[in-house]
Amino acid sequence: MSGLSVAGIASGIDSDSIISQMVAFETRSTATFQRRIAVEEAERTLFQDISSRMQDLKGATGAFASSSLFSSLSATSSLPDLLSVSATSKAPRGTQSVRVLQLATAHRVGGTGVEDATATPLLQGFTKTTYGALTKLSALGSDAKVSSTALNYDYADKAHVQGTYTGTENLDIVVQVAADAVFSAGNESVSLKVSTDGGKTFGAAASYTAVGGKVTLNSAALGNLGMSLELASLQNGGSGDVTLKKNDQLSFRVRGQASIEYTVGDGERKELLIGSAMTLSELVRDINEDTTLGLRADILNDGSSTNPFRLILTSLTEGRAGSISVLHNDSVINLKGVTAETPVLDSGSYGGAVTVSGTYTGSGNKALVLEVMTAGAVGAAKFRISTDGGLTFNDNAGAGFSLTSTVDLGALSSVLGGDPGIDLNFTAGSFAVGDRVTVDLFDSQIQVAQDALINVNGINLVKSSNVVNDVFEGLTLTLKNADPAKTINVGVTEKTGDITAALGKFVDSYNSIMSVLYAQSKYNPEEDKNAPLLMGDATVRQMQSSLQRYVTGRIGILGSDTLSSLADLGVTTDSKTGQLSFNTAKLATALNKDATGVRRLLSRFGDLVEGSNASFVSSTAATKAGTYAVKVTQARTRAEVIGTTAVATLASPESLTIRVNKDANGTGNVTSMVVNLAAGLSASAQVTAIQDVLDTKNVNVTASIESGKLVLRHNEYGSTFKIDVTSSLIAGNTGFTTTQVADQGTDLKGTLNGVEATASGDELIGKVGFAFDGLRVRVDNDFVGTAGTIRLNDGLGSSFTKLLDSFVSTEGVLSTRIKSFDATISRVQAQITRVSERASLLETRLRKQFSTLEVTLGRLNATGQYLTAQLKALPGVQRD
């Protein structure tokens, strides 16, 4: 205690010693409390260490819940320079034999050259479409098209176009018959409607009357575009009725802008517009900036002295499906066929002219060079010839070839590799040695489109691309080079390295915990001086037994017919120490034999154990492990209508009215169409005609013949869709009648373990509050009845994680114990504080009391001394 000590001044008592002994006696319990805290902190440290190791084990166990751990495969190619391979989890395990017989190539076409890629205009004169008087529709070539079911009227022959197009765009004109029209002596009118956007939209139908056997659509009827259309000889010369059927169409194309028009494969017509001053560089830029054109454009400089810059177009679609067809070309570039270009003369002495006659009929691209080897006039000079631009020459064994006024290249077919079909013509003049004449023989087909050809396990397959992903599900083959003589082994195996590493980490983490628990429970009084701190601790015993019971037990739901314990994967337990050992070879064997079983054991896994019409999709955290019976009480079906009788060749014309509703449960969204079928159409021809109309209307319905009857079936499932069909005949040959036949699809209904499930498309979903809460099961369409039994198993990655959570979660055993240590330490520290406070108060009180005693004694001593002195001073008092 601070302050001035007055111990023993008056009394001679050693009060400091007395006070210290009394305070020490008061605080004698503090040492016990501190020893208690030390023990609690030591145990707390041990449990924190155990908790940390348990968290590590939880992390190692959680790796088994990752689907990526089991979905990765190793896919290899024995000859990667010929073929590379990649695989997904659905790829077939094992080895496939592949030979690459032929690579797919993209179609590549080239054009004749221009002088300057950045300055030469591609358009040198353009005239809008002009038709002469009564131009037949058939004369329009690829620009004309007829779609008709009428058998006694030849639109292509009897439809005529005339006039000059006055519009500014390139348009597809379509004229469609709006209602059946039978022309006889008393009926000479027809209802027609016109489209100027290729048939996407039509104007209102208008009636036209035949005059002199002809119906004429004037310019106004065709949109005031300067043209007229005539349908001639409608009365067929009086030899019989003429029938125009509803929906018959005829079309032709008119042009107001210069363009290059083409198709890629069976795709729609595309066009490259050419402005009046557009250059080759600008055209190439426009093509490459538009990703919808399906082409890549390049400029090739062939090095010739005139017109060296050529346009090269490459299809972006490999194989024959990407073939480029040039339909129309207004540019100066020839992109179709073969061409012998203008000869180029390199001579300082010849003053004449060189021209080409005939038509180039060869193939391939050649640069012919005639080089004078014997000087002289035309008729006397000799030349040698090259077909590769002058790299190599043929000089006729040194004799040369005669340079006459007409050089017949056909006579040199053995040198040229074939008769090119052209001659070179020279006017009078003389040549010097070394003079040259160069002629480019150009073939627009630079690279033909061809499909890939591969042999897989002895079977030849044709593929449109060098990336083949439809031979085996989940397996992609990338063809790099062809070599029919070499066999490539394509292998697909489980990528086991990650699983081995993950299981190894689990074993290490588990052993780390068990080593601590074992050390705290192992005690031999004869060998060990002190017992472990946690010896006999109930929590330690609980953790030991729980962990050992899990790693040594089997997952009961899996049964004995499959992998169901860690021992099956090579993980075994030392019964004495509880430590795990890991045989990686046994895991590898298990993976090779039953990779799915390994995944089922290590992770949460759902599969079908009975039946064949259901499959596991997914589960949620709320879904409990177990087996669940799946039953479909109402099948998910498509709307389909079936003829009441067998379909047969039509004895007479018949029309089917088909209506397709895409919102049958709502306000309705009906597409109606009429299919006119002519007499004599076979059953298969009827299907084709019906399908053409269905496709035109884009209603996603397929026509077919099944068991001899005509069937119309929607391609999508569910009650949203409805189809109805009515025939124009009471008893026609399509199998339908005037009585409407209708059908609506149905939605899925079903149960899980007898409880009604929620349906979503082709899936049943378990309801909230049940063991199968959130379980999603897919069932087959068009099926009703018991679909199967789904088993959901909690493997190591799920069930063991739950066990570990019971220890390390916020309310877990370890967390609770650590919290209890904290509470005990805090309580004991509070007791120490209270003892210290009491001792401090005692010391203060004692020092005050002893101080008061000393003061009082000092005063008494002073008073006594005073009295003594006074008494001695009294008279008569005798001093000794």
Stockholm file with secondary structure:
# STOCKHOLM 1.0

chainA/1-880         MSGLSVAGIASGIDSDSIISQMVAFETRSTATFQRRIAVEEAERTLFQDISSRMQDLKGATGAFASSSLFSSLSATSSLPDLLSVSATSKAPRGTQSVRVLQLATAHRVGGTGVEDATATPLLQGFTKTTYGALTKLSALGSDAKVSSTALNYDYADKAHVQGTYTGTENLDIVVQVAADAVFSAGNESVSLKVSTDGGKTFGAAASYTAVGGKVTLNSAALGNLGMSLELASLQNGGSGDVTLKKNDQLSFRVRGQASIEYTVGDGERKELLIGSAMTLSELVRDINEDTTLGLRADILNDGSSTNPFRLILTSLTEGRAGSISVLHNDSVINLKGVTAETPVLDSGSYGGAVTVSGTYTGSGNKALVLEVMTAGAVGAAKFRISTDGGLTFNDNAGAGFSLTSTVDLGALSSVLGGDPGIDLNFTAGSFAVGDRVTVDLFDSQIQVAQDALINVNGINLVKSSNVVNDVFEGLTLTLKNADPAKTINVGVTEKTGDITAALGKFVDSYNSIMSVLYAQSKYNPEEDKNAPLLMGDATVRQMQSSLQRYVTGRIGILGSDTLSSLADLGVTTDSKTGQLSFNTAKLATALNKDATGVRRLLSRFGDLVEGSNASFVSSTAATKAGTYAVKVTQARTRAEVIGTTAVATLASPESLTIRVNKDANGTGNVTSMVVNLAAGLSASAQVTAIQDVLDTKNVNVTASIESGKLVLRHNEYGSTFKIDVTSSLIAGNTGFTTTQVADQGTDLKGTLNGVEATASGDELIGKVGFAFDGLRVRVDNDFVGTAGTIRLNDGLGSSFTKLLDSFVSTEGVLSTRIKSFDATISRVQAQITRVSERASLLETRLRKQFSTLEVTLGRLNATGQYLTAQLKALPGVQRD
#=GR chainA/1-880 SS CCSCCCTTSSSCCCHHHHHHHHHHHHTTTHHHHHHHHHHHHHHHHHHHHHHHHHHHHHHHHHGGGCTHHHHCEEEEESCTTTEEEEECTTSCCEEEEEEEEECCBEEEEECCCBSCTTTSCSCSCCCCCEEEEEEEGGGGGGGCEEECCCSSCCHHHHEEEEEECCCSSCEEEEEEECSCEEEBTTBCEEEEEEESSTTSSCCCCEEEECBTTBEEECTTTTTSSSEEEEECCTTGGGTSCEEECTTCEEEEEECSSCEEEEEETTCCCEEEECCTTCCHHHHHHHHHHCTTSCEEEEEEECCCSSSCEEEEEEEEEESGGGCEEEEEECSSSCCSSEEECCCEEECSSCCSCEEEEECCCCCSCEEEEEEEEECEETTTCEEEEESBSSSSCBCTTTTCEECCSEEEGGGGHHHHTSCCSEEEEECSCEECTTCEEEEEEEESEEECCBCEEEEETTEEEEESSSEECSSSTTEEEEECCCCTTCCEEEEEEECCHHHHHHHHHHHHHHHHHHHHHHHHHCCCTTTCSSCCTTTTCHHHHHHHHHHHHHHHSCCGGGCSSSCCSGGGGTEEECTTTCCEEECHHHHHHHHHHHHHHHHHHHSCEEEEEECSSEEEEECCTTCCSEEEEEEEEECCCEEEEECSSCCCCCSSCEEEEEEEESCTTTTCCEEEEEEEECTTCCHHHHHHHHHHHHHHHTCCEEEEEETTEEEEEEEEESTTCEEEEEESSTTCSSSCCSSCEEEECCCCEEEETTEECEEETTEEECCTTSTTTTCEEEECTTCCEEEEEEEEECCIIIIIHHHHHHHHSTTSHHHHHHHHHHHHHHHHHHHHHHHHHHHHHHHHHHHHHHHHHHHHHHHHHHHHHHHHHHHHHSTTCCCC
#=GC SS_cons         CCSCCCTTSSSCCCHHHHHHHHHHHHTTTHHHHHHHHHHHHHHHHHHHHHHHHHHHHHHHHHGGGCTHHHHCEEEEESCTTTEEEEECTTSCCEEEEEEEEECCBEEEEECCCBSCTTTSCSCSCCCCCEEEEEEEGGGGGGGCEEECCCSSCCHHHHEEEEEECCCSSCEEEEEEECSCEEEBTTBCEEEEEEESSTTSSCCCCEEEECBTTBEEECTTTTTSSSEEEEECCTTGGGTSCEEECTTCEEEEEECSSCEEEEEETTCCCEEEECCTTCCHHHHHHHHHHCTTSCEEEEEEECCCSSSCEEEEEEEEEESGGGCEEEEEECSSSCCSSEEECCCEEECSSCCSCEEEEECCCCCSCEEEEEEEEECEETTTCEEEEESBSSSSCBCTTTTCEECCSEEEGGGGHHHHTSCCSEEEEECSCEECTTCEEEEEEEESEEECCBCEEEEETTEEEEESSSEECSSSTTEEEEECCCCTTCCEEEEEEECCHHHHHHHHHHHHHHHHHHHHHHHHHCCCTTTCSSCCTTTTCHHHHHHHHHHHHHHHSCCGGGCSSSCCSGGGGTEEECTTTCCEEECHHHHHHHHHHHHHHHHHHHSCEEEEEECSSEEEEECCTTCCSEEEEEEEEECCCEEEEECSSCCCCCSSCEEEEEEEESCTTTTCCEEEEEEEECTTCCHHHHHHHHHHHHHHHTCCEEEEEETTEEEEEEEEESTTCEEEEEESSTTCSSSCCSSCEEEECCCCEEEETTEECEEETTEEECCTTSTTTTCEEEECTTCCEEEEEEEEECCIIIIIHHHHHHHHSTTSHHHHHHHHHHHHHHHHHHHHHHHHHHHHHHHHHHHHHHHHHHHHHHHHHHHHHHHHHHHHHSTTCCCC
//
